[in-house]
Amino acid sequence: MIEVAAVVFRNSLGHVLTVRKESSTKFQLPGGKLEAGETPAQAAAREVAEEIGVEVRLPELSPLGTFDAPAANEPGETVRGRIFTYPRPVLARAAAEIAEIAWVDPTNPDRELAHLLRDEVFPALES
């Protein structure tokens, strides 16, 4: 089981910010693996700062849920994502291992998505 934490950022149209890592063809939420001693919220905040240059305030992260899905980049593995939402608009830029960012309409995705995002997070956002 691969444990990750990630954040849902939405724009005024309701689109969700996604990232594609250099080593992947699939878009996913900004976020990543927890480091020793980190809470999921701390890991999510650290990862989004590294990946997209966005500094979030921990008290403003709201838990969306914990979801399991096949890992996008590690065949045969399962990823457990602790997903948070953030209420403020953000200006993101690709940094670290991020090759590309894209705002995706969760009701009509126009690119290849990681299983966790497509099968778990997007349906949770609609409920």
N, CA, C and O atoms as CSV, one atom per row, in Angstrom:
chain,resi,resn,atom,element,x,y,z
A,1,MET,N,N,0.847,-1.179,0.000
A,1,MET,CA,C,0.000,0.000,0.000
A,1,MET,C,C,0.893,1.241,0.000
A,1,MET,O,O,1.773,1.389,0.847
A,2,ILE,N,N,0.653,2.114,-0.948
A,2,ILE,CA,C,1.377,3.379,-1.044
A,2,ILE,C,C,0.492,4.470,-0.455
A,2,ILE,O,O,-0.618,4.695,-0.937
A,3,GLU,N,N,0.969,5.141,0.575
A,3,GLU,CA,C,0.190,6.190,1.250
A,3,GLU,C,C,0.565,7.550,0.678
A,3,GLU,O,O,1.740,7.918,0.656
A,4,VAL,N,N,-0.435,8.293,0.216
A,4,VAL,CA,C,-0.198,9.633,-0.307
A,4,VAL,C,C,-1.221,10.606,0.268
A,4,VAL,O,O,-2.252,10.210,0.812
A,5,ALA,N,N,-0.905,11.878,0.130
A,5,ALA,CA,C,-1.834,12.946,0.511
A,5,ALA,C,C,-1.842,13.948,-0.638
A,5,ALA,O,O,-0.796,14.250,-1.213
A,6,ALA,N,N,-3.030,14.464,-0.971
A,6,ALA,CA,C,-3.146,15.364,-2.116
A,6,ALA,C,C,-4.255,16.382,-1.864
A,6,ALA,O,O,-5.069,16.235,-0.952
A,7,VAL,N,N,-4.259,17.420,-2.703
A,7,VAL,CA,C,-5.195,18.521,-2.518
A,7,VAL,C,C,-5.974,18.785,-3.799
A,7,VAL,O,O,-5.416,18.795,-4.896
A,8,VAL,N,N,-7.283,18.999,-3.634
A,8,VAL,CA,C,-8.156,19.421,-4.722
A,8,VAL,C,C,-8.226,20.944,-4.700
A,8,VAL,O,O,-8.668,21.548,-3.723
A,9,PHE,N,N,-7.783,21.545,-5.794
A,9,PHE,CA,C,-7.942,22.983,-6.012
A,9,PHE,C,C,-8.931,23.143,-7.161
A,9,PHE,O,O,-8.819,22.455,-8.175
A,10,ARG,N,N,-9.907,24.053,-7.009
A,10,ARG,CA,C,-10.894,24.279,-8.068
A,10,ARG,C,C,-10.842,25.730,-8.511
A,10,ARG,O,O,-10.539,26.628,-7.726
A,11,ASN,N,N,-11.147,25.942,-9.795
A,11,ASN,CA,C,-11.229,27.308,-10.293
A,11,ASN,C,C,-12.685,27.764,-10.312
A,11,ASN,O,O,-13.568,27.030,-9.870
A,12,SER,N,N,-12.937,28.947,-10.809
A,12,SER,CA,C,-14.294,29.512,-10.785
A,12,SER,C,C,-15.274,28.728,-11.654
A,12,SER,O,O,-16.486,28.869,-11.487
A,13,LEU,N,N,-14.777,27.909,-12.576
A,13,LEU,CA,C,-15.635,27.072,-13.418
A,13,LEU,C,C,-15.884,25.697,-12.802
A,13,LEU,O,O,-16.629,24.889,-13.357
A,14,GLY,N,N,-15.259,25.433,-11.651
A,14,GLY,CA,C,-15.397,24.129,-11.012
A,14,GLY,C,C,-14.391,23.108,-11.505
A,14,GLY,O,O,-14.438,21.947,-11.096
A,15,HIS,N,N,-13.476,23.522,-12.382
A,15,HIS,CA,C,-12.448,22.605,-12.874
A,15,HIS,C,C,-11.432,22.334,-11.774
A,15,HIS,O,O,-11.220,23.164,-10.890
A,16,VAL,N,N,-10.810,21.165,-11.839
A,16,VAL,CA,C,-9.864,20.711,-10.821
A,16,VAL,C,C,-8.447,20.785,-11.379
A,16,VAL,O,O,-8.186,20.365,-12.506
A,17,LEU,N,N,-7.535,21.328,-10.568
A,17,LEU,CA,C,-6.132,21.403,-10.966
A,17,LEU,C,C,-5.507,20.019,-10.906
A,17,LEU,O,O,-5.572,19.343,-9.879
A,18,THR,N,N,-4.900,19.600,-12.013
A,18,THR,CA,C,-4.223,18.309,-12.076
A,18,THR,C,C,-2.787,18.524,-12.525
A,18,THR,O,O,-2.451,19.552,-13.114
A,19,VAL,N,N,-1.950,17.542,-12.238
A,19,VAL,CA,C,-0.543,17.588,-12.630
A,19,VAL,C,C,-0.164,16.272,-13.302
A,19,VAL,O,O,-0.730,15.217,-13.014
A,20,ARG,N,N,0.802,16.366,-14.198
A,20,ARG,CA,C,1.382,15.163,-14.808
A,20,ARG,C,C,2.868,15.168,-14.499
A,20,ARG,O,O,3.593,16.099,-14.850
A,21,LYS,N,N,3.305,14.108,-13.836
A,21,LYS,CA,C,4.727,13.989,-13.516
A,21,LYS,C,C,5.493,13.584,-14.770
A,21,LYS,O,O,4.939,12.959,-15.675
A,22,GLU,N,N,6.763,13.945,-14.813
A,22,GLU,CA,C,7.600,13.641,-15.977
A,22,GLU,C,C,7.609,12.161,-16.310
A,22,GLU,O,O,7.733,11.790,-17.477
A,23,SER,N,N,7.480,11.312,-15.300
A,23,SER,CA,C,7.570,9.861,-15.491
A,23,SER,C,C,6.218,9.211,-15.805
A,23,SER,O,O,6.118,7.985,-15.813
A,24,SER,N,N,5.180,10.012,-16.064
A,24,SER,CA,C,3.837,9.449,-16.220
A,24,SER,C,C,3.096,10.064,-17.404
A,24,SER,O,O,3.399,11.171,-17.847
A,25,THR,N,N,2.118,9.312,-17.901
A,25,THR,CA,C,1.217,9.834,-18.933
A,25,THR,C,C,-0.103,10.277,-18.313
A,25,THR,O,O,-0.915,10.923,-18.975
A,26,LYS,N,N,-0.321,9.932,-17.040
A,26,LYS,CA,C,-1.600,10.196,-16.386
A,26,LYS,C,C,-1.548,11.459,-15.530
A,26,LYS,O,O,-0.546,11.745,-14.875
A,27,PHE,N,N,-2.644,12.202,-15.550
A,27,PHE,CA,C,-2.785,13.375,-14.700
A,27,PHE,C,C,-3.364,12.950,-13.355
A,27,PHE,O,O,-4.180,12.032,-13.284
A,28,GLN,N,N,-2.939,13.621,-12.296
A,28,GLN,CA,C,-3.378,13.315,-10.941
A,28,GLN,C,C,-3.429,14.609,-10.151
A,28,GLN,O,O,-3.077,15.674,-10.659
A,29,LEU,N,N,-3.867,14.511,-8.911
A,29,LEU,CA,C,-3.870,15.685,-8.039
A,29,LEU,C,C,-2.449,16.003,-7.593
A,29,LEU,O,O,-1.618,15.102,-7.490
A,30,PRO,N,N,-2.161,17.282,-7.326
A,30,PRO,CA,C,-0.872,17.592,-6.728
A,30,PRO,C,C,-0.812,17.005,-5.317
A,30,PRO,O,O,-1.764,17.113,-4.544
A,31,GLY,N,N,0.308,16.393,-5.002
A,31,GLY,CA,C,0.482,15.745,-3.714
A,31,GLY,C,C,1.525,14.664,-3.817
A,31,GLY,O,O,2.195,14.537,-4.842
A,32,GLY,N,N,1.671,13.881,-2.763
A,32,GLY,CA,C,2.661,12.817,-2.807
A,32,GLY,C,C,2.740,12.049,-1.506
A,32,GLY,O,O,1.864,12.131,-0.646
A,33,LYS,N,N,3.817,11.303,-1.395
A,33,LYS,CA,C,4.004,10.392,-0.267
A,33,LYS,C,C,4.336,11.146,1.016
A,33,LYS,O,O,4.991,12.188,1.008
A,34,LEU,N,N,3.859,10.578,2.108
A,34,LEU,CA,C,4.145,11.133,3.424
A,34,LEU,C,C,5.587,10.824,3.808
A,34,LEU,O,O,6.115,9.759,3.489
A,35,GLU,N,N,6.214,11.779,4.503
A,35,GLU,CA,C,7.538,11.557,5.075
A,35,GLU,C,C,7.371,11.214,6.548
A,35,GLU,O,O,6.328,11.484,7.143
A,36,ALA,N,N,8.391,10.625,7.124
A,36,ALA,CA,C,8.343,10.201,8.532
A,36,ALA,C,C,7.935,11.363,9.425
A,36,ALA,O,O,8.500,12.453,9.344
A,37,GLY,N,N,6.938,11.113,10.284
A,37,GLY,CA,C,6.501,12.095,11.257
A,37,GLY,C,C,5.495,13.111,10.750
A,37,GLY,O,O,5.011,13.936,11.525
A,38,GLU,N,N,5.170,13.070,9.460
A,38,GLU,CA,C,4.209,14.029,8.909
A,38,GLU,C,C,2.781,13.531,9.056
A,38,GLU,O,O,2.514,12.334,8.949
A,39,THR,N,N,1.876,14.451,9.300
A,39,THR,CA,C,0.456,14.137,9.180
A,39,THR,C,C,0.108,14.200,7.699
A,39,THR,O,O,0.860,14.790,6.924
A,40,PRO,N,N,-1.015,13.607,7.280
A,40,PRO,CA,C,-1.412,13.737,5.885
A,40,PRO,C,C,-1.548,15.199,5.438
A,40,PRO,O,O,-1.147,15.540,4.325
A,41,ALA,N,N,-2.102,16.055,6.283
A,41,ALA,CA,C,-2.258,17.468,5.903
A,41,ALA,C,C,-0.898,18.135,5.716
A,41,ALA,O,O,-0.717,18.914,4.781
A,42,GLN,N,N,0.049,17.841,6.583
A,42,GLN,CA,C,1.388,18.413,6.444
A,42,GLN,C,C,2.057,17.930,5.161
A,42,GLN,O,O,2.702,18.711,4.461
A,43,ALA,N,N,1.903,16.646,4.854
A,43,ALA,CA,C,2.482,16.100,3.628
A,43,ALA,C,C,1.853,16.748,2.400
A,43,ALA,O,O,2.554,17.104,1.453
A,44,ALA,N,N,0.535,16.899,2.415
A,44,ALA,CA,C,-0.152,17.521,1.281
A,44,ALA,C,C,0.349,18.945,1.073
A,44,ALA,O,O,0.620,19.350,-0.058
A,45,ALA,N,N,0.473,19.702,2.154
A,45,ALA,CA,C,0.942,21.085,2.049
A,45,ALA,C,C,2.378,21.150,1.526
A,45,ALA,O,O,2.686,21.976,0.667
A,46,ARG,N,N,3.242,20.297,2.032
A,46,ARG,CA,C,4.635,20.276,1.574
A,46,ARG,C,C,4.713,19.920,0.098
A,46,ARG,O,O,5.426,20.566,-0.670
A,47,GLU,N,N,3.972,18.888,-0.291
A,47,GLU,CA,C,4.023,18.426,-1.678
A,47,GLU,C,C,3.489,19.473,-2.662
A,47,GLU,O,O,4.088,19.672,-3.720
A,48,VAL,N,N,2.381,20.143,-2.340
A,48,VAL,CA,C,1.865,21.139,-3.293
A,48,VAL,C,C,2.806,22.334,-3.394
A,48,VAL,O,O,2.912,22.946,-4.457
A,49,ALA,N,N,3.493,22.677,-2.302
A,49,ALA,CA,C,4.488,23.754,-2.374
A,49,ALA,C,C,5.629,23.353,-3.309
A,49,ALA,O,O,6.089,24.157,-4.120
A,50,GLU,N,N,6.084,22.091,-3.189
A,50,GLU,CA,C,7.175,21.609,-4.042
A,50,GLU,C,C,6.749,21.473,-5.495
A,50,GLU,O,O,7.491,21.868,-6.395
A,51,GLU,N,N,5.577,20.925,-5.735
A,51,GLU,CA,C,5.159,20.571,-7.100
A,51,GLU,C,C,4.576,21.722,-7.904
A,51,GLU,O,O,4.804,21.815,-9.110
A,52,ILE,N,N,3.818,22.608,-7.242
A,52,ILE,CA,C,3.133,23.659,-8.001
A,52,ILE,C,C,3.352,25.054,-7.427
A,52,ILE,O,O,2.723,26.010,-7.881
A,53,GLY,N,N,4.233,25.187,-6.440
A,53,GLY,CA,C,4.565,26.485,-5.893
A,53,GLY,C,C,3.453,27.175,-5.132
A,53,GLY,O,O,3.447,28.402,-5.026
A,54,VAL,N,N,2.511,26.411,-4.598
A,54,VAL,CA,C,1.383,26.984,-3.856
A,54,VAL,C,C,1.570,26.712,-2.365
A,54,VAL,O,O,1.726,25.566,-1.944
A,55,GLU,N,N,1.552,27.778,-1.581
A,55,GLU,CA,C,1.631,27.660,-0.118
A,55,GLU,C,C,0.208,27.657,0.432
A,55,GLU,O,O,-0.517,28.642,0.294
A,56,VAL,N,N,-0.185,26.556,1.050
A,56,VAL,CA,C,-1.528,26.481,1.634
A,56,VAL,C,C,-1.435,26.660,3.140
A,56,VAL,O,O,-0.413,26.358,3.756
A,57,ARG,N,N,-2.508,27.151,3.714
A,57,ARG,CA,C,-2.585,27.284,5.169
A,57,ARG,C,C,-3.274,26.024,5.702
A,57,ARG,O,O,-4.411,25.717,5.344
A,58,LEU,N,N,-2.558,25.311,6.560
A,58,LEU,CA,C,-3.061,24.027,7.066
A,58,LEU,C,C,-4.481,24.095,7.627
A,58,LEU,O,O,-5.275,23.198,7.347
A,59,PRO,N,N,-4.836,25.122,8.407
A,59,PRO,CA,C,-6.197,25.138,8.954
A,59,PRO,C,C,-7.288,25.221,7.873
A,59,PRO,O,O,-8.450,24.918,8.142
A,60,GLU,N,N,-6.914,25.628,6.662
A,60,GLU,CA,C,-7.916,25.761,5.599
A,60,GLU,C,C,-8.081,24.487,4.773
A,60,GLU,O,O,-8.980,24.411,3.935
A,61,LEU,N,N,-7.238,23.500,4.993
A,61,LEU,CA,C,-7.410,22.220,4.299
A,61,LEU,C,C,-8.576,21.469,4.935
A,61,LEU,O,O,-8.625,21.300,6.153
A,62,SER,N,N,-9.507,21.024,4.105
A,62,SER,CA,C,-10.658,20.258,4.599
A,62,SER,C,C,-10.580,18.837,4.055
A,62,SER,O,O,-10.402,18.649,2.851
A,63,PRO,N,N,-10.708,17.837,4.917
A,63,PRO,CA,C,-10.661,16.459,4.424
A,63,PRO,C,C,-11.853,16.153,3.507
A,63,PRO,O,O,-13.002,16.412,3.862
A,64,LEU,N,N,-11.566,15.608,2.343
A,64,LEU,CA,C,-12.606,15.111,1.438
A,64,LEU,C,C,-12.860,13.635,1.727
A,64,LEU,O,O,-14.001,13.175,1.703
A,65,GLY,N,N,-11.783,12.899,2.001
A,65,GLY,CA,C,-11.920,11.481,2.296
A,65,GLY,C,C,-10.628,10.728,2.065
A,65,GLY,O,O,-9.623,11.294,1.634
A,66,THR,N,N,-10.677,9.440,2.361
A,66,THR,CA,C,-9.569,8.525,2.125
A,66,THR,C,C,-10.051,7.491,1.120
A,66,THR,O,O,-11.098,6.869,1.303
A,67,PHE,N,N,-9.278,7.318,0.062
A,67,PHE,CA,C,-9.705,6.478,-1.059
A,67,PHE,C,C,-8.576,5.544,-1.464
A,67,PHE,O,O,-7.404,5.915,-1.403
A,68,ASP,N,N,-8.929,4.332,-1.877
A,68,ASP,CA,C,-7.962,3.359,-2.389
A,68,ASP,C,C,-8.229,3.114,-3.864
A,68,ASP,O,O,-9.380,3.072,-4.298
A,69,ALA,N,N,-7.143,2.952,-4.641
A,69,ALA,CA,C,-7.258,2.683,-6.076
A,69,ALA,C,C,-5.946,2.080,-6.568
A,69,ALA,O,O,-4.924,2.176,-5.889
A,70,PRO,N,N,-5.973,1.458,-7.751
A,70,PRO,CA,C,-4.707,0.991,-8.325
A,70,PRO,C,C,-3.759,2.178,-8.534
A,70,PRO,O,O,-4.182,3.248,-8.974
A,71,ALA,N,N,-2.486,1.981,-8.219
A,71,ALA,CA,C,-1.498,3.045,-8.386
A,71,ALA,C,C,-1.313,3.364,-9.865
A,71,ALA,O,O,-1.288,2.462,-10.702
A,72,ALA,N,N,-1.183,4.640,-10.178
A,72,ALA,CA,C,-1.053,5.075,-11.569
A,72,ALA,C,C,0.310,4.734,-12.153
A,72,ALA,O,O,0.412,4.411,-13.336
A,73,ASN,N,N,1.351,4.802,-11.346
A,73,ASN,CA,C,2.708,4.677,-11.877
A,73,ASN,C,C,3.487,3.476,-11.356
A,73,ASN,O,O,4.658,3.298,-11.693
A,74,GLU,N,N,2.839,2.652,-10.534
A,74,GLU,CA,C,3.522,1.489,-9.977
A,74,GLU,C,C,2.621,0.275,-10.154
A,74,GLU,O,O,1.803,-0.021,-9.283
A,75,PRO,N,N,2.765,-0.438,-11.284
A,75,PRO,CA,C,1.879,-1.565,-11.603
A,75,PRO,C,C,1.807,-2.591,-10.472
A,75,PRO,O,O,2.819,-2.951,-9.871
A,76,GLY,N,N,0.592,-3.049,-10.202
A,76,GLY,CA,C,0.370,-4.061,-9.184
A,76,GLY,C,C,0.254,-3.506,-7.776
A,76,GLY,O,O,-0.040,-4.255,-6.845
A,77,GLU,N,N,0.478,-2.215,-7.598
A,77,GLU,CA,C,0.400,-1.588,-6.284
A,77,GLU,C,C,-0.940,-0.880,-6.112
A,77,GLU,O,O,-1.601,-0.517,-7.085
A,78,THR,N,N,-1.321,-0.694,-4.857
A,78,THR,CA,C,-2.518,0.072,-4.519
A,78,THR,C,C,-2.082,1.352,-3.826
A,78,THR,O,O,-1.159,1.351,-3.011
A,79,VAL,N,N,-2.758,2.438,-4.160
A,79,VAL,CA,C,-2.486,3.707,-3.519
A,79,VAL,C,C,-3.655,4.049,-2.598
A,79,VAL,O,O,-4.817,3.865,-2.960
A,80,ARG,N,N,-3.339,4.544,-1.417
A,80,ARG,CA,C,-4.348,5.055,-0.489
A,80,ARG,C,C,-4.130,6.563,-0.415
A,80,ARG,O,O,-3.105,7.033,0.077
A,81,GLY,N,N,-5.106,7.304,-0.908
A,81,GLY,CA,C,-4.989,8.749,-0.929
A,81,GLY,C,C,-5.837,9.401,0.141
A,81,GLY,O,O,-7.038,9.151,0.243
A,82,ARG,N,N,-5.203,10.229,0.927
A,82,ARG,CA,C,-5.920,11.090,1.873
A,82,ARG,C,C,-6.058,12.431,1.174
A,82,ARG,O,O,-5.080,13.153,0.976
A,83,ILE,N,N,-7.273,12.743,0.808
A,83,ILE,CA,C,-7.528,13.874,-0.077
A,83,ILE,C,C,-8.159,15.023,0.693
A,83,ILE,O,O,-9.069,14.835,1.499
A,84,PHE,N,N,-7.651,16.215,0.422
A,84,PHE,CA,C,-8.132,17.441,1.046
A,84,PHE,C,C,-8.633,18.397,-0.035
A,84,PHE,O,O,-8.236,18.303,-1.197
A,85,THR,N,N,-9.501,19.309,0.360
A,85,THR,CA,C,-9.893,20.400,-0.529
A,85,THR,C,C,-9.359,21.697,0.059
A,85,THR,O,O,-9.119,21.802,1.262
A,86,TYR,N,N,-9.176,22.690,-0.822
A,86,TYR,CA,C,-8.689,24.005,-0.399
A,86,TYR,C,C,-9.626,25.063,-0.955
A,86,TYR,O,O,-9.943,25.024,-2.143
A,87,PRO,N,N,-10.084,26.015,-0.131
A,87,PRO,CA,C,-11.156,26.912,-0.542
A,87,PRO,C,C,-10.738,28.117,-1.379
A,87,PRO,O,O,-11.596,28.793,-1.948
A,88,ARG,N,N,-9.451,28.398,-1.466
A,88,ARG,CA,C,-9.020,29.636,-2.126
A,88,ARG,C,C,-8.546,29.395,-3.560
A,88,ARG,O,O,-8.061,28.308,-3.878
A,89,PRO,N,N,-8.682,30.401,-4.426
A,89,PRO,CA,C,-8.099,30.285,-5.766
A,89,PRO,C,C,-6.569,30.281,-5.673
A,89,PRO,O,O,-5.994,30.877,-4.762
A,90,VAL,N,N,-5.931,29.616,-6.606
A,90,VAL,CA,C,-4.468,29.527,-6.588
A,90,VAL,C,C,-3.904,29.795,-7.980
A,90,VAL,O,O,-4.568,29.581,-8.994
A,91,LEU,N,N,-2.672,30.264,-7.999
A,91,LEU,CA,C,-1.892,30.390,-9.225
A,91,LEU,C,C,-0.800,29.339,-9.138
A,91,LEU,O,O,0.109,29.444,-8.315
A,92,ALA,N,N,-0.892,28.340,-9.977
A,92,ALA,CA,C,0.039,27.220,-9.918
A,92,ALA,C,C,1.015,27.270,-11.090
A,92,ALA,O,O,0.709,27.789,-12.163
A,93,ARG,N,N,2.199,26.713,-10.846
A,93,ARG,CA,C,3.204,26.558,-11.896
A,93,ARG,C,C,3.860,25.192,-11.722
A,93,ARG,O,O,4.023,24.712,-10.601
A,94,ALA,N,N,4.227,24.585,-12.813
A,94,ALA,CA,C,4.894,23.285,-12.752
A,94,ALA,C,C,6.296,23.457,-12.177
A,94,ALA,O,O,7.065,24.302,-12.636
A,95,ALA,N,N,6.623,22.648,-11.168
A,95,ALA,CA,C,7.947,22.678,-10.535
A,95,ALA,C,C,8.343,21.242,-10.179
A,95,ALA,O,O,7.575,20.304,-10.394
A,96,ALA,N,N,9.528,21.088,-9.643
A,96,ALA,CA,C,10.047,19.770,-9.244
A,96,ALA,C,C,9.888,18.781,-10.401
A,96,ALA,O,O,10.353,19.045,-11.510
A,97,GLU,N,N,9.231,17.639,-10.148
A,97,GLU,CA,C,9.099,16.600,-11.180
A,97,GLU,C,C,7.854,16.761,-12.037
A,97,GLU,O,O,7.517,15.857,-12.801
A,98,ILE,N,N,7.164,17.887,-11.930
A,98,ILE,CA,C,5.930,18.098,-12.677
A,98,ILE,C,C,6.248,18.587,-14.089
A,98,ILE,O,O,6.912,19.608,-14.271
A,99,ALA,N,N,5.767,17.845,-15.080
A,99,ALA,CA,C,5.985,18.211,-16.486
A,99,ALA,C,C,4.904,19.143,-17.000
A,99,ALA,O,O,5.152,19.961,-17.885
A,100,GLU,N,N,3.687,19.021,-16.439
A,100,GLU,CA,C,2.554,19.754,-17.000
A,100,GLU,C,C,1.456,19.891,-15.947
A,100,GLU,O,O,1.262,19.002,-15.117
A,101,ILE,N,N,0.742,21.014,-15.992
A,101,ILE,CA,C,-0.449,21.177,-15.167
A,101,ILE,C,C,-1.631,21.424,-16.089
A,101,ILE,O,O,-1.468,21.934,-17.197
A,102,ALA,N,N,-2.822,21.062,-15.627
A,102,ALA,CA,C,-4.035,21.267,-16.435
A,102,ALA,C,C,-5.240,21.360,-15.517
A,102,ALA,O,O,-5.334,20.644,-14.520
A,103,TRP,N,N,-6.164,22.257,-15.866
A,103,TRP,CA,C,-7.448,22.341,-15.186
A,103,TRP,C,C,-8.401,21.421,-15.914
A,103,TRP,O,O,-8.591,21.558,-17.123
A,104,VAL,N,N,-9.007,20.479,-15.197
A,104,VAL,CA,C,-9.852,19.445,-15.798
A,104,VAL,C,C,-11.273,19.560,-15.265
A,104,VAL,O,O,-11.497,19.700,-14.063
A,105,ASP,N,N,-12.223,19.497,-16.187
A,105,ASP,CA,C,-13.640,19.466,-15.824
A,105,ASP,C,C,-13.954,18.064,-15.307
A,105,ASP,O,O,-13.876,17.107,-16.078
A,106,PRO,N,N,-14.306,17.909,-14.025
A,106,PRO,CA,C,-14.544,16.563,-13.493
A,106,PRO,C,C,-15.739,15.856,-14.129
A,106,PRO,O,O,-15.840,14.632,-14.048
A,107,THR,N,N,-16.640,16.599,-14.754
A,107,THR,CA,C,-17.789,15.961,-15.405
A,107,THR,C,C,-17.491,15.571,-16.853
A,107,THR,O,O,-18.271,14.848,-17.472
A,108,ASN,N,N,-16.368,16.044,-17.395
A,108,ASN,CA,C,-16.016,15.741,-18.780
A,108,ASN,C,C,-14.491,15.815,-18.949
A,108,ASN,O,O,-13.990,16.712,-19.628
A,109,PRO,N,N,-13.756,14.882,-18.339
A,109,PRO,CA,C,-12.293,14.923,-18.415
A,109,PRO,C,C,-11.806,14.787,-19.858
A,109,PRO,O,O,-12.334,13.988,-20.631
A,110,ASP,N,N,-10.803,15.570,-20.205
A,110,ASP,CA,C,-10.298,15.573,-21.575
A,110,ASP,C,C,-8.873,15.045,-21.680
A,110,ASP,O,O,-8.177,15.319,-22.657
A,111,ARG,N,N,-8.439,14.285,-20.674
A,111,ARG,CA,C,-7.099,13.713,-20.696
A,111,ARG,C,C,-7.064,12.445,-19.846
A,111,ARG,O,O,-8.004,12.155,-19.107
A,112,GLU,N,N,-5.976,11.701,-19.960
A,112,GLU,CA,C,-5.841,10.451,-19.217
A,112,GLU,C,C,-5.593,10.752,-17.738
A,112,GLU,O,O,-4.677,11.499,-17.395
A,113,LEU,N,N,-6.415,10.166,-16.870
A,113,LEU,CA,C,-6.348,10.436,-15.437
A,113,LEU,C,C,-5.921,9.206,-14.652
A,113,LEU,O,O,-6.169,8.073,-15.064
A,114,ALA,N,N,-5.281,9.443,-13.523
A,114,ALA,CA,C,-4.959,8.362,-12.585
A,114,ALA,C,C,-6.268,7.774,-12.054
A,114,ALA,O,O,-7.269,8.481,-11.937
A,115,HIS,N,N,-6.255,6.483,-11.735
A,115,HIS,CA,C,-7.457,5.791,-11.243
A,115,HIS,C,C,-8.049,6.469,-10.016
A,115,HIS,O,O,-9.266,6.636,-9.929
A,116,LEU,N,N,-7.207,6.861,-9.067
A,116,LEU,CA,C,-7.684,7.473,-7.828
A,116,LEU,C,C,-8.510,8.724,-8.129
A,116,LEU,O,O,-9.578,8.924,-7.551
A,117,LEU,N,N,-8.018,9.552,-9.024
A,117,LEU,CA,C,-8.723,10.780,-9.368
A,117,LEU,C,C,-10.005,10.487,-10.130
A,117,LEU,O,O,-11.071,10.989,-9.774
A,118,ARG,N,N,-9.908,9.684,-11.166
A,118,ARG,CA,C,-11.052,9.396,-12.036
A,118,ARG,C,C,-12.150,8.595,-11.331
A,118,ARG,O,O,-13.333,8.914,-11.454
A,119,ASP,N,N,-11.756,7.558,-10.597
A,119,ASP,CA,C,-12.737,6.599,-10.071
A,119,ASP,C,C,-13.189,6.898,-8.646
A,119,ASP,O,O,-14.234,6.403,-8.224
A,120,GLU,N,N,-12.439,7.686,-7.902
A,120,GLU,CA,C,-12.774,7.929,-6.494
A,120,GLU,C,C,-13.004,9.412,-6.179
A,120,GLU,O,O,-14.046,9.782,-5.638
A,121,VAL,N,N,-12.032,10.248,-6.517
A,121,VAL,CA,C,-12.112,11.662,-6.115
A,121,VAL,C,C,-13.191,12.404,-6.895
A,121,VAL,O,O,-14.030,13.076,-6.295
A,122,PHE,N,N,-13.182,12.295,-8.232
A,122,PHE,CA,C,-14.196,13.013,-9.004
A,122,PHE,C,C,-15.615,12.625,-8.589
A,122,PHE,O,O,-16.445,13.516,-8.408
A,123,PRO,N,N,-15.933,11.339,-8.430
A,123,PRO,CA,C,-17.285,10.999,-7.949
A,123,PRO,C,C,-17.569,11.579,-6.559
A,123,PRO,O,O,-18.699,11.989,-6.290
A,124,ALA,N,N,-16.575,11.621,-5.675
A,124,ALA,CA,C,-16.798,12.182,-4.329
A,124,ALA,C,C,-17.083,13.683,-4.401
A,124,ALA,O,O,-17.851,14.209,-3.596
A,125,LEU,N,N,-16.476,14.361,-5.345
A,125,LEU,CA,C,-16.723,15.802,-5.498
A,125,LEU,C,C,-18.126,16.082,-5.984
A,125,LEU,O,O,-18.693,17.134,-5.689
A,126,GLU,N,N,-18.687,15.149,-6.726
A,126,GLU,CA,C,-20.033,15.352,-7.291
A,126,GLU,C,C,-21.145,15.011,-6.302
A,126,GLU,O,O,-22.296,15.401,-6.501
A,127,SER,N,N,-20.802,14.280,-5.230
A,127,SER,CA,C,-21.850,13.862,-4.293
A,127,SER,C,C,-22.119,14.886,-3.232
A,127,SER,O,O,-22.974,14.675,-2.373
